[in-house]
Amino acid sequence: MKTLSATTSSLYKLAIPCILEQLLIVSSGVLASMVMGHVGKNELTGVAMVNTLVTWLQFLFLGLGTGVTVVIGRLYGEENHEGVKDATMQSIYLAFYISIALVFLCFTFSDQLLGLFFSNADPEVMKHIKIYFPYSIVSVPFVAVNHTLNAAARGVGDNSAALVSNSIVNFLYALLAYILIFGIRYFGYPSLSTTGTGIAVLIARIVGPFCAIILVYARKIPIFPKKIFAKSKEGYIRRIFGICTYSAIEQAVFQGGFVILQSMLLIFGATIQAGYQIASTINNIFLAVVSGIAVAMTVLTSQSLARRNFDMASEIFSIAKKMFLLLLIPLGIVMFLSSPYLARVFSSEPDVISSTTTFARVLGACFCFTAYQTITCGILRGAGDARYITVSCTVGLWVGRLLPVYILSKYTSAYFAVGAGLVLDFATRSLMYHLRLRKGAWIHIKV
């Protein structure tokens, strides 16, 4: 009982700021959807599709962040403080260089890239895609550095820097987006619409890493060396890549699946696409709570295994199973029942509201599976079981979701096709992660 109490207390201590951080991260997308949803469904669809594509293109940074958190968590648990600092700096350099290369390639082949994924888009939607895309791409290096910094701070158990910096970024984005899209009308200027959103998101993301750096120094978070240009130690980078490689592949498969799914939905028109985008945003609001818990579980699992505290690691899995009944199922019910009211917050067009409500209810019905696979996946990440996560993600998303959607969309409605795919995907991965954790081999993985 004492172990359970100590583990639960540690989990709450980590989870609360993680949940707030995730809510702040999601709030950026929520604000964008709310603003653009009331501008028009074509504008909303264009911005949302670019965001999904750019998120997919950042799969290397998302994977790198996982590797940084896990490895720094192990180094910190081993009290190797110099290793923590060296690994942090090399990870930041790596993220920055890769992001610069990505920006160059995206600008060079922008027409081919957009044509590849969005060739079926309505011309009006494509116009907004091309307006917003450059702003989103230019912001990538700042997002990459900020994400890596937050991942490193999280590895040593400090989530406050990420929480405060993301608060500043989201507040700045909300303020600028409103002024550039709506507020500017009060001064006699026309709304900047999609261009205003692009300018707002770029400025906010530029500010992000500078806020994080200031907070790291202000709070004396032990992740920066005295010499910024520290000599590289390949051993730490190799350990990070051991986790990063599979996590990056997982993100490429996972986020790529979302891009493909959106491309499939384009044939149904902007109303269906907008409804799905808003419903996904609503789902992300509820899932932010679960994602925060999952991040805390990743950190706590990594640190407990570094100290060879296997009982504590096992208790984390026990807590996850209890959360399934006490938290995840009730959240899904709330989402299902509140869908019609939340849909009206994001749009004033009746057809979009109806589409959003249907998709949101589908997501609410399978939320328990979505949430359970998220927190169990967090435990496996902390254990370094990246290879299994990659395999299960591929099976669940591409076989469980995309294949049924592709087949069923030819013979049924978009709602039924997407609903069947979502249930099969999340139920499959939930079962796979649960069985993997029950087997127990994850406790002894070397990182």
C-alpha positions as a Markdown table, in Angstrom:
| # | Residue | x | y | z |
|---|---|---|---|---|
| 1 | Met | 0.0 | 0.0 | 0.0 |
| 2 | Lys | 2.9 | 2.4 | 0.8 |
| 3 | Thr | 4.4 | 1.7 | -2.7 |
| 4 | Leu | 1.1 | 2.4 | -4.4 |
| 5 | Ser | 0.6 | 5.6 | -2.4 |
| 6 | Ala | 4.1 | 6.9 | -3.2 |
| 7 | Thr | 3.8 | 6.0 | -6.8 |
| 8 | Thr | 0.4 | 7.7 | -7.1 |
| 9 | Ser | 1.6 | 10.8 | -5.3 |
| 10 | Ser | 4.6 | 11.0 | -7.7 |
| 11 | Leu | 2.4 | 10.5 | -10.7 |
| 12 | Tyr | 0.0 | 13.3 | -9.6 |
| 13 | Lys | 2.9 | 15.6 | -9.0 |
| 14 | Leu | 4.2 | 15.0 | -12.6 |
| 15 | Ala | 0.8 | 14.7 | -14.3 |
| 16 | Ile | -0.9 | 17.9 | -13.2 |
| 17 | Pro | 1.6 | 20.3 | -14.9 |
| 18 | Cys | 1.8 | 17.8 | -17.9 |
| 19 | Ile | -2.0 | 18.0 | -18.2 |
| 20 | Leu | -1.9 | 21.8 | -18.1 |
| 21 | Glu | 0.9 | 21.8 | -20.7 |
| 22 | Gln | -1.1 | 19.5 | -23.0 |
| 23 | Leu | -4.2 | 21.6 | -22.7 |
| 24 | Leu | -2.1 | 24.7 | -23.6 |
| 25 | Ile | -0.6 | 22.9 | -26.6 |
| 26 | Val | -4.1 | 21.8 | -27.8 |
| 27 | Ser | -5.5 | 25.3 | -27.1 |
| 28 | Ser | -3.5 | 26.6 | -30.1 |
| 29 | Gly | -5.3 | 24.2 | -32.4 |
| 30 | Val | -8.6 | 24.9 | -30.6 |
| 31 | Leu | -8.3 | 28.7 | -31.0 |
| 32 | Ala | -7.3 | 28.3 | -34.7 |
| 33 | Ser | -10.3 | 26.1 | -35.4 |
| 34 | Met | -12.7 | 28.4 | -33.5 |
| 35 | Val | -11.4 | 31.5 | -35.3 |
| 36 | Met | -11.2 | 29.9 | -38.8 |
| 37 | Gly | -14.5 | 28.0 | -38.3 |
| 38 | His | -16.4 | 31.2 | -38.0 |
| 39 | Val | -14.5 | 32.7 | -41.0 |
| 40 | Gly | -15.6 | 29.9 | -43.3 |
| 41 | Lys | -15.3 | 26.2 | -43.9 |
| 42 | Asn | -12.9 | 26.6 | -46.8 |
| 43 | Glu | -10.5 | 28.6 | -44.7 |
| 44 | Leu | -10.8 | 26.1 | -41.8 |
| 45 | Thr | -10.2 | 23.1 | -44.0 |
| 46 | Gly | -7.2 | 24.7 | -45.7 |
| 47 | Val | -5.5 | 25.7 | -42.4 |
| 48 | Ala | -6.3 | 22.3 | -40.8 |
| 49 | Met | -4.9 | 20.3 | -43.7 |
| 50 | Val | -1.6 | 22.3 | -43.7 |
| 51 | Asn | -1.3 | 21.8 | -39.9 |
| 52 | Thr | -1.8 | 18.0 | -40.3 |
| 53 | Leu | 0.8 | 17.9 | -43.2 |
| 54 | Val | 3.4 | 19.9 | -41.3 |
| 55 | Thr | 2.9 | 17.9 | -38.2 |
| 56 | Trp | 3.6 | 14.8 | -40.2 |
| 57 | Leu | 6.7 | 16.4 | -41.8 |
| 58 | Gln | 8.0 | 17.0 | -38.2 |
| 59 | Phe | 8.0 | 13.3 | -37.3 |
| 60 | Leu | 11.8 | 13.3 | -36.8 |
| 61 | Phe | 11.4 | 16.0 | -34.1 |
| 62 | Leu | 8.5 | 14.2 | -32.4 |
| 63 | Gly | 10.6 | 11.0 | -32.3 |
| 64 | Leu | 13.6 | 12.9 | -31.1 |
| 65 | Gly | 11.6 | 14.4 | -28.3 |
| 66 | Thr | 10.6 | 11.0 | -27.1 |
| 67 | Gly | 14.2 | 9.7 | -27.2 |
| 68 | Val | 15.5 | 12.8 | -25.3 |
| 69 | Thr | 12.9 | 12.5 | -22.5 |
| 70 | Val | 13.6 | 8.7 | -22.0 |
| 71 | Val | 17.4 | 8.9 | -22.2 |
| 72 | Ile | 17.7 | 12.0 | -20.1 |
| 73 | Gly | 15.3 | 10.5 | -17.6 |
| 74 | Arg | 17.6 | 7.5 | -17.4 |
| 75 | Leu | 20.7 | 9.7 | -17.1 |
| 76 | Tyr | 19.1 | 11.8 | -14.4 |
| 77 | Gly | 18.0 | 8.7 | -12.5 |
| 78 | Glu | 21.6 | 7.5 | -12.6 |
| 79 | Glu | 22.7 | 10.9 | -11.3 |
| 80 | Asn | 24.8 | 11.5 | -14.4 |
| 81 | His | 24.3 | 15.2 | -14.5 |
| 82 | Glu | 27.0 | 16.0 | -17.0 |
| 83 | Gly | 25.5 | 13.4 | -19.4 |
| 84 | Val | 22.2 | 15.1 | -19.1 |
| 85 | Lys | 23.6 | 18.5 | -20.1 |
| 86 | Asp | 25.7 | 17.1 | -23.0 |
| 87 | Ala | 22.8 | 15.0 | -24.3 |
| 88 | Thr | 20.5 | 18.1 | -24.2 |
| 89 | Met | 22.8 | 20.4 | -26.2 |
| 90 | Gln | 23.5 | 17.8 | -28.9 |
| 91 | Ser | 19.8 | 17.1 | -29.3 |
| 92 | Ile | 19.1 | 20.8 | -29.7 |
| 93 | Tyr | 21.8 | 21.1 | -32.4 |
| 94 | Leu | 20.5 | 18.0 | -34.2 |
| 95 | Ala | 16.9 | 19.2 | -34.1 |
| 96 | Phe | 17.9 | 22.7 | -35.5 |
| 97 | Tyr | 20.0 | 21.4 | -38.4 |
| 98 | Ile | 17.4 | 18.8 | -39.5 |
| 99 | Ser | 14.7 | 21.4 | -39.3 |
| 100 | Ile | 16.6 | 23.9 | -41.5 |
| 101 | Ala | 17.1 | 21.1 | -44.1 |
| 102 | Leu | 13.3 | 20.3 | -44.0 |
| 103 | Val | 12.4 | 24.0 | -44.6 |
| 104 | Phe | 14.7 | 24.1 | -47.6 |
| 105 | Leu | 13.2 | 21.0 | -49.1 |
| 106 | Cys | 9.6 | 22.0 | -48.5 |
| 107 | Phe | 10.1 | 25.4 | -50.2 |
| 108 | Thr | 12.0 | 23.8 | -53.1 |
| 109 | Phe | 9.3 | 21.2 | -53.7 |
| 110 | Ser | 6.2 | 22.9 | -52.3 |
| 111 | Asp | 4.1 | 22.6 | -55.5 |
| 112 | Gln | 4.9 | 18.9 | -55.8 |
| 113 | Leu | 4.3 | 18.2 | -52.1 |
| 114 | Leu | 0.9 | 20.0 | -52.0 |
| 115 | Gly | -0.2 | 18.5 | -55.2 |
| 116 | Leu | 0.7 | 15.0 | -54.0 |
| 117 | Phe | -1.5 | 15.1 | -50.9 |
| 118 | Phe | -4.2 | 17.7 | -51.8 |
| 119 | Ser | -4.8 | 17.3 | -55.6 |
| 120 | Asn | -8.5 | 16.4 | -54.9 |
| 121 | Ala | -9.1 | 19.6 | -52.8 |
| 122 | Asp | -11.6 | 22.1 | -54.0 |
| 123 | Pro | -9.9 | 25.1 | -55.7 |
| 124 | Glu | -11.1 | 27.5 | -53.0 |
| 125 | Val | -9.6 | 25.2 | -50.3 |
| 126 | Met | -6.3 | 24.9 | -52.2 |
| 127 | Lys | -6.1 | 28.7 | -52.3 |
| 128 | His | -6.0 | 28.9 | -48.5 |
| 129 | Ile | -3.6 | 25.9 | -48.3 |
| 130 | Lys | -1.1 | 27.7 | -50.4 |
| 131 | Ile | -1.5 | 30.9 | -48.4 |
| 132 | Tyr | -0.9 | 29.3 | -45.0 |
| 133 | Phe | 1.7 | 26.7 | -45.9 |
| 134 | Pro | 4.8 | 29.0 | -46.1 |
| 135 | Tyr | 4.1 | 30.6 | -42.7 |
| 136 | Ser | 3.7 | 27.2 | -41.1 |
| 137 | Ile | 6.9 | 25.8 | -42.7 |
| 138 | Val | 9.1 | 28.7 | -41.7 |
| 139 | Ser | 8.1 | 28.2 | -38.1 |
| 140 | Val | 9.4 | 24.6 | -38.0 |
| 141 | Pro | 12.9 | 25.3 | -36.7 |
| 142 | Phe | 11.5 | 27.2 | -33.7 |
| 143 | Val | 9.0 | 24.4 | -33.0 |
| 144 | Ala | 11.8 | 21.8 | -33.2 |
| 145 | Val | 14.1 | 23.6 | -30.7 |
| 146 | Asn | 11.2 | 24.4 | -28.4 |
| 147 | His | 10.0 | 20.8 | -28.4 |
| 148 | Thr | 13.5 | 19.4 | -27.7 |
| 149 | Leu | 14.1 | 21.9 | -24.9 |
| 150 | Asn | 10.8 | 20.9 | -23.3 |
| 151 | Ala | 11.5 | 17.2 | -23.7 |
| 152 | Ala | 14.9 | 17.6 | -22.0 |
| 153 | Ala | 13.4 | 19.5 | -19.0 |
| 154 | Arg | 10.7 | 16.9 | -18.8 |
| 155 | Gly | 13.3 | 14.2 | -18.6 |
| 156 | Val | 14.6 | 15.7 | -15.3 |
| 157 | Gly | 11.1 | 15.9 | -14.0 |
| 158 | Asp | 10.4 | 19.6 | -14.6 |
| 159 | Asn | 7.3 | 20.5 | -16.6 |
| 160 | Ser | 6.9 | 24.1 | -15.4 |
| 161 | Ala | 9.1 | 25.6 | -18.1 |
| 162 | Ala | 7.1 | 24.0 | -20.8 |
| 163 | Leu | 3.9 | 25.0 | -19.1 |
| 164 | Val | 4.8 | 28.7 | -18.8 |
| 165 | Ser | 6.4 | 29.0 | -22.2 |
| 166 | Asn | 3.5 | 27.4 | -23.9 |
| 167 | Ser | 1.1 | 29.6 | -22.0 |
| 168 | Ile | 2.9 | 32.7 | -23.4 |
| 169 | Val | 3.0 | 31.3 | -26.9 |
| 170 | Asn | -0.7 | 30.4 | -26.9 |
| 171 | Phe | -1.8 | 33.7 | -25.4 |
| 172 | Leu | 0.3 | 35.6 | -28.0 |
| 173 | Tyr | -1.1 | 33.5 | -30.8 |
| 174 | Ala | -4.7 | 34.0 | -29.7 |
| 175 | Leu | -4.2 | 37.8 | -29.3 |
| 176 | Leu | -2.5 | 38.2 | -32.7 |
| 177 | Ala | -4.9 | 35.9 | -34.5 |
| 178 | Tyr | -8.0 | 37.7 | -33.3 |
| 179 | Ile | -6.5 | 41.1 | -34.1 |
| 180 | Leu | -5.4 | 40.2 | -37.6 |
| 181 | Ile | -8.5 | 38.3 | -38.5 |
| 182 | Phe | -11.3 | 40.2 | -36.7 |
| 183 | Gly | -10.0 | 43.1 | -34.7 |
| 184 | Ile | -8.3 | 44.9 | -37.6 |
| 185 | Arg | -11.8 | 45.6 | -39.0 |
| 186 | Tyr | -12.5 | 48.1 | -36.2 |
| 187 | Phe | -9.7 | 50.3 | -37.7 |
| 188 | Gly | -11.2 | 50.3 | -41.2 |
| 189 | Tyr | -8.9 | 47.6 | -42.6 |
| 190 | Pro | -10.1 | 44.3 | -44.2 |
| 191 | Ser | -9.7 | 41.0 | -42.4 |
| 192 | Leu | -6.4 | 39.2 | -43.2 |
| 193 | Ser | -8.2 | 35.9 | -42.9 |
| 194 | Thr | -5.8 | 33.0 | -43.6 |
| 195 | Thr | -2.8 | 35.3 | -44.0 |
| 196 | Gly | -3.5 | 36.7 | -40.5 |
| 197 | Thr | -3.6 | 33.2 | -39.0 |
| 198 | Gly | -0.2 | 32.5 | -40.7 |
| 199 | Ile | 1.4 | 35.7 | -39.4 |
| 200 | Ala | 0.1 | 35.0 | -35.8 |
| 201 | Val | 1.3 | 31.4 | -35.7 |
| 202 | Leu | 4.7 | 32.3 | -37.0 |
| 203 | Ile | 5.3 | 35.1 | -34.5 |
| 204 | Ala | 4.1 | 33.0 | -31.6 |
| 205 | Arg | 6.3 | 30.0 | -32.5 |
| 206 | Ile | 9.4 | 32.2 | -32.9 |
| 207 | Val | 8.8 | 33.5 | -29.3 |
| 208 | Gly | 8.5 | 29.9 | -28.0 |
| 209 | Pro | 12.1 | 28.7 | -27.7 |
| 210 | Phe | 13.3 | 32.0 | -26.3 |
| 211 | Cys | 10.8 | 31.8 | -23.5 |
| 212 | Ala | 11.8 | 28.3 | -22.8 |
| 213 | Ile | 15.5 | 29.2 | -22.6 |
| 214 | Ile | 14.9 | 32.1 | -20.2 |
| 215 | Leu | 12.8 | 29.9 | -18.0 |
| 216 | Val | 15.4 | 27.1 | -17.9 |
| 217 | Tyr | 18.0 | 29.6 | -16.7 |
| 218 | Ala | 15.6 | 31.3 | -14.3 |
| 219 | Arg | 14.4 | 28.1 | -12.7 |
| 220 | Lys | 17.9 | 26.6 | -12.8 |
| 221 | Ile | 16.8 | 23.4 | -14.5 |
| 222 | Pro | 20.0 | 21.3 | -14.8 |
| 223 | Ile | 20.0 | 20.7 | -18.6 |
| 224 | Phe | 22.4 | 23.3 | -19.9 |
| 225 | Pro | 26.2 | 23.0 | -19.6 |
| 226 | Lys | 28.5 | 26.0 | -18.7 |
| 227 | Lys | 29.9 | 25.9 | -22.2 |
| 228 | Ile | 27.1 | 26.0 | -24.8 |
| 229 | Phe | 29.3 | 24.6 | -27.5 |
| 230 | Ala | 30.1 | 21.4 | -25.6 |
| 231 | Lys | 32.1 | 18.6 | -27.2 |
| 232 | Ser | 29.9 | 15.9 | -28.6 |
| 233 | Lys | 29.8 | 12.5 | -26.9 |
| 234 | Glu | 28.5 | 10.0 | -29.4 |
| 235 | Gly | 27.4 | 7.5 | -26.8 |
| 236 | Tyr | 24.5 | 9.7 | -25.6 |
| 237 | Ile | 23.4 | 10.5 | -29.1 |
| 238 | Arg | 23.5 | 6.8 | -30.0 |
| 239 | Arg | 21.3 | 6.0 | -27.0 |
| 240 | Ile | 18.8 | 8.8 | -28.0 |
| 241 | Phe | 18.7 | 7.5 | -31.6 |
| 242 | Gly | 18.0 | 4.0 | -30.3 |
| 243 | Ile | 14.7 | 5.3 | -29.0 |
| 244 | Cys | 14.3 | 8.1 | -31.6 |
| 245 | Thr | 14.5 | 5.9 | -34.7 |
| 246 | Tyr | 11.6 | 3.8 | -33.8 |
| 247 | Ser | 9.6 | 6.7 | -32.4 |
| 248 | Ala | 10.3 | 8.7 | -35.5 |
| 249 | Ile | 9.1 | 5.8 | -37.7 |
| 250 | Glu | 6.0 | 5.5 | -35.4 |
| 251 | Gln | 5.3 | 9.3 | -35.8 |
| 252 | Ala | 5.8 | 9.1 | -39.6 |
| 253 | Val | 3.4 | 6.2 | -39.9 |
| 254 | Phe | 0.9 | 7.7 | -37.4 |
| 255 | Gln | 0.8 | 11.3 | -38.6 |
| 256 | Gly | 1.1 | 10.1 | -42.2 |
| 257 | Gly | -2.0 | 8.1 | -41.7 |
| 258 | Phe | -3.9 | 11.3 | -40.7 |
| 259 | Val | -2.7 | 13.0 | -43.9 |
| 260 | Ile | -3.9 | 10.0 | -46.0 |
| 261 | Leu | -7.2 | 9.9 | -44.2 |
| 262 | Gln | -7.8 | 13.6 | -44.9 |
| 263 | Ser | -6.9 | 13.1 | -48.5 |
| 264 | Met | -9.6 | 10.4 | -48.6 |
| 265 | Leu | -12.2 | 12.6 | -47.1 |
| 266 | Leu | -11.6 | 15.4 | -49.7 |
| 267 | Ile | -13.8 | 13.6 | -52.2 |
| 268 | Phe | -16.8 | 14.1 | -49.8 |
| 269 | Gly | -16.4 | 17.9 | -49.9 |
| 270 | Ala | -15.5 | 20.8 | -47.5 |
| 271 | Thr | -18.4 | 20.2 | -45.2 |
| 272 | Ile | -17.4 | 16.7 | -44.3 |
| 273 | Gln | -13.8 | 17.7 | -44.1 |
| 274 | Ala | -14.5 | 20.7 | -41.8 |
| 275 | Gly | -16.8 | 18.5 | -39.6 |
| 276 | Tyr | -14.1 | 15.9 | -39.2 |
| 277 | Gln | -11.4 | 18.6 | -38.4 |
| 278 | Ile | -13.6 | 20.3 | -35.7 |
| 279 | Ala | -14.6 | 16.9 | -34.2 |
| 280 | Ser | -10.9 | 16.0 | -34.0 |
| 281 | Thr | -10.2 | 19.2 | -32.2 |
| 282 | Ile | -12.9 | 18.5 | -29.7 |
| 283 | Asn | -11.5 | 15.0 | -29.2 |
| 284 | Asn | -8.0 | 16.6 | -28.6 |
| 285 | Ile | -9.4 | 18.8 | -25.8 |
| 286 | Phe | -10.6 | 15.7 | -23.9 |
| 287 | Leu | -7.5 | 13.7 | -24.9 |
| 288 | Ala | -5.2 | 16.4 | -23.6 |
| 289 | Val | -5.9 | 15.3 | -20.0 |
| 290 | Val | -5.0 | 11.7 | -21.0 |
| 291 | Ser | -1.9 | 12.8 | -22.9 |
| 292 | Gly | -0.7 | 14.7 | -19.9 |
| 293 | Ile | -1.0 | 11.6 | -17.7 |
| 294 | Ala | 0.7 | 9.5 | -20.4 |
| 295 | Val | 3.7 | 11.9 | -20.5 |
| 296 | Ala | 4.0 | 11.7 | -16.7 |
| 297 | Met | 3.9 | 7.9 | -16.9 |
| 298 | Thr | 6.7 | 8.0 | -19.5 |
| 299 | Val | 8.9 | 10.1 | -17.2 |
| 300 | Leu | 8.1 | 8.1 | -14.1 |
| 301 | Thr | 8.6 | 4.8 | -15.8 |
| 302 | Ser | 11.9 | 5.8 | -17.2 |
| 303 | Gln | 13.2 | 7.1 | -13.9 |
| 304 | Ser | 11.9 | 4.1 | -11.9 |
| 305 | Leu | 13.6 | 1.6 | -14.3 |
| 306 | Ala | 16.8 | 3.6 | -14.2 |
| 307 | Arg | 16.8 | 3.1 | -10.4 |
| 308 | Arg | 15.8 | -0.6 | -11.0 |
| 309 | Asn | 12.6 | 0.0 | -9.0 |
| 310 | Phe | 10.6 | -2.7 | -10.8 |
| 311 | Asp | 7.8 | -2.7 | -8.2 |
| 312 | Met | 7.1 | 1.0 | -8.9 |
| 313 | Ala | 7.1 | 0.4 | -12.6 |
| 314 | Ser | 4.5 | -2.4 | -12.2 |
| 315 | Glu | 2.4 | -0.1 | -10.0 |
| 316 | Ile | 2.2 | 2.4 | -12.8 |
| 317 | Phe | 0.5 | -0.2 | -15.0 |
| 318 | Ser | -1.9 | -1.0 | -12.2 |
| 319 | Ile | -2.8 | 2.7 | -11.9 |
| 320 | Ala | -3.4 | 2.8 | -15.6 |
| 321 | Lys | -6.0 | 0.0 | -15.4 |
| 322 | Lys | -7.9 | 1.7 | -12.6 |
| 323 | Met | -7.9 | 5.0 | -14.6 |
| 324 | Phe | -9.7 | 3.1 | -17.4 |
| 325 | Leu | -12.8 | 2.7 | -15.2 |
| 326 | Leu | -12.6 | 5.8 | -13.1 |
| 327 | Leu | -11.6 | 8.5 | -15.6 |
| 328 | Leu | -11.5 | 7.4 | -19.3 |
| 329 | Ile | -15.0 | 5.9 | -19.7 |
| 330 | Pro | -16.7 | 9.0 | -17.9 |
| 331 | Leu | -14.7 | 11.4 | -20.2 |
| 332 | Gly | -16.0 | 9.6 | -23.3 |
| 333 | Ile | -19.6 | 9.8 | -22.0 |
| 334 | Val | -19.2 | 13.6 | -21.4 |
| 335 | Met | -17.7 | 14.1 | -24.9 |
| 336 | Phe | -20.6 | 12.1 | -26.5 |
| 337 | Leu | -23.3 | 14.1 | -24.7 |
| 338 | Ser | -21.7 | 17.5 | -25.1 |
| 339 | Ser | -20.9 | 17.2 | -28.9 |
| 340 | Pro | -23.8 | 19.2 | -30.3 |
| 341 | Tyr | -23.1 | 22.1 | -27.9 |
| 342 | Leu | -19.4 | 22.1 | -28.6 |
| 343 | Ala | -19.9 | 22.0 | -32.3 |
| 344 | Arg | -21.7 | 25.4 | -32.2 |
| 345 | Val | -18.7 | 27.0 | -30.5 |
| 346 | Phe | -16.6 | 26.2 | -33.6 |
| 347 | Ser | -19.0 | 27.0 | -36.4 |
| 348 | Ser | -22.2 | 28.9 | -37.2 |
| 349 | Glu | -23.0 | 27.0 | -40.4 |
| 350 | Pro | -25.8 | 24.4 | -39.8 |
| 351 | Asp | -24.3 | 21.7 | -42.2 |
| 352 | Val | -20.9 | 21.9 | -40.5 |
| 353 | Ile | -22.4 | 21.7 | -37.1 |
| 354 | Ser | -24.3 | 18.6 | -38.0 |
| 355 | Ser | -21.2 | 17.0 | -39.5 |
| 356 | Thr | -19.1 | 17.9 | -36.5 |
| 357 | Thr | -21.7 | 16.5 | -34.1 |
| 358 | Thr | -21.8 | 13.1 | -35.9 |
| 359 | Phe | -18.0 | 12.7 | -36.0 |
| 360 | Ala | -17.6 | 13.9 | -32.4 |
| 361 | Arg | -20.1 | 11.3 | -31.2 |
| 362 | Val | -18.2 | 8.6 | -33.0 |
| 363 | Leu | -15.0 | 9.7 | -31.3 |
| 364 | Gly | -16.7 | 10.0 | -28.0 |
| 365 | Ala | -18.1 | 6.4 | -28.3 |
| 366 | Cys | -14.6 | 5.0 | -28.8 |
| 367 | Phe | -12.8 | 7.4 | -26.5 |
| 368 | Cys | -12.2 | 4.8 | -23.8 |
| 369 | Phe | -10.1 | 2.8 | -26.3 |
| 370 | Thr | -8.3 | 6.0 | -27.6 |
| 371 | Ala | -7.4 | 7.0 | -24.0 |
| 372 | Tyr | -6.3 | 3.6 | -22.8 |
| 373 | Gln | -4.0 | 3.0 | -25.7 |
| 374 | Thr | -2.5 | 6.5 | -25.1 |
| 375 | Ile | -1.6 | 6.0 | -21.4 |
| 376 | Thr | -0.4 | 2.4 | -21.9 |
| 377 | Cys | 1.7 | 3.5 | -24.8 |
| 378 | Gly | 3.2 | 6.2 | -22.4 |
| 379 | Ile | 4.4 | 3.4 | -20.1 |
| 380 | Leu | 5.9 | 1.5 | -22.9 |
| 381 | Arg | 7.7 | 4.6 | -24.1 |
| 382 | Gly | 9.2 | 5.1 | -20.7 |
| 383 | Ala | 10.5 | 1.5 | -20.8 |
| 384 | Gly | 12.1 | 2.1 | -24.2 |
| 385 | Asp | 9.8 | -0.4 | -26.0 |
| 386 | Ala | 9.8 | 1.8 | -29.1 |
| 387 | Arg | 10.0 | -1.0 | -31.6 |
| 388 | Tyr | 6.8 | -2.6 | -30.4 |
| 389 | Ile | 5.0 | 0.7 | -30.4 |
| 390 | Thr | 6.0 | 1.3 | -34.0 |
| 391 | Val | 4.7 | -2.2 | -35.1 |
| 392 | Ser | 1.4 | -1.8 | -33.2 |
| 393 | Cys | 0.9 | 1.7 | -34.6 |
| 394 | Thr | 1.4 | 0.5 | -38.1 |
| 395 | Val | -1.0 | -2.4 | -37.7 |
| 396 | Gly | -3.7 | -0.4 | -35.9 |
| 397 | Leu | -3.6 | 2.7 | -38.1 |
| 398 | Trp | -3.0 | 1.4 | -41.5 |
| 399 | Val | -4.7 | -2.0 | -41.3 |
| 400 | Gly | -7.3 | -1.2 | -38.6 |
| 401 | Arg | -8.2 | 2.3 | -39.8 |
| 402 | Leu | -7.2 | 3.3 | -43.2 |
| 403 | Leu | -7.9 | 0.1 | -45.0 |
| 404 | Pro | -11.5 | -0.2 | -43.7 |
| 405 | Val | -12.1 | 3.5 | -44.4 |
| 406 | Tyr | -10.8 | 3.2 | -48.0 |
| 407 | Ile | -13.0 | 0.1 | -48.7 |
| 408 | Leu | -16.1 | 1.3 | -46.8 |
| 409 | Ser | -16.1 | 4.8 | -48.2 |
| 410 | Lys | -16.8 | 3.4 | -51.7 |
| 411 | Tyr | -20.0 | 1.7 | -50.5 |
| 412 | Thr | -21.2 | 3.6 | -47.4 |
| 413 | Ser | -21.2 | 7.1 | -45.9 |
| 414 | Ala | -18.1 | 8.9 | -44.7 |
| 415 | Tyr | -19.5 | 8.8 | -41.2 |
| 416 | Phe | -19.8 | 5.0 | -41.1 |
| 417 | Ala | -16.5 | 4.4 | -42.8 |
| 418 | Val | -14.5 | 6.7 | -40.5 |
| 419 | Gly | -16.4 | 5.4 | -37.4 |
| 420 | Ala | -15.6 | 1.7 | -38.2 |
| 421 | Gly | -12.0 | 2.6 | -38.9 |
| 422 | Leu | -11.6 | 4.5 | -35.6 |
| 423 | Val | -13.1 | 1.7 | -33.5 |
| 424 | Leu | -11.0 | -1.0 | -35.1 |
| 425 | Asp | -7.8 | 1.1 | -34.8 |
| 426 | Phe | -8.0 | 2.1 | -31.2 |
| 427 | Ala | -9.5 | -1.2 | -30.0 |
| 428 | Thr | -6.7 | -3.1 | -31.7 |
| 429 | Arg | -3.9 | -1.0 | -30.2 |
| 430 | Ser | -5.5 | -0.9 | -26.7 |
| 431 | Leu | -5.5 | -4.7 | -26.7 |
| 432 | Met | -2.0 | -5.0 | -28.0 |
| 433 | Tyr | -0.5 | -2.6 | -25.5 |
| 434 | His | -2.5 | -4.2 | -22.6 |
| 435 | Leu | -1.2 | -7.7 | -23.4 |
| 436 | Arg | 2.3 | -6.4 | -23.9 |
| 437 | Leu | 2.3 | -4.8 | -20.4 |
| 438 | Arg | 0.7 | -7.9 | -18.8 |
| 439 | Lys | 3.5 | -10.0 | -20.2 |
| 440 | Gly | 6.1 | -8.0 | -18.2 |
| 441 | Ala | 9.1 | -8.2 | -20.5 |
| 442 | Trp | 9.1 | -4.4 | -21.0 |
| 443 | Ile | 10.5 | -3.9 | -17.5 |
| 444 | His | 13.9 | -5.4 | -18.5 |
| 445 | Ile | 14.5 | -3.5 | -21.8 |
| 446 | Lys | 17.9 | -1.9 | -21.9 |
| 447 | Val | 18.1 | 1.7 | -23.1 |
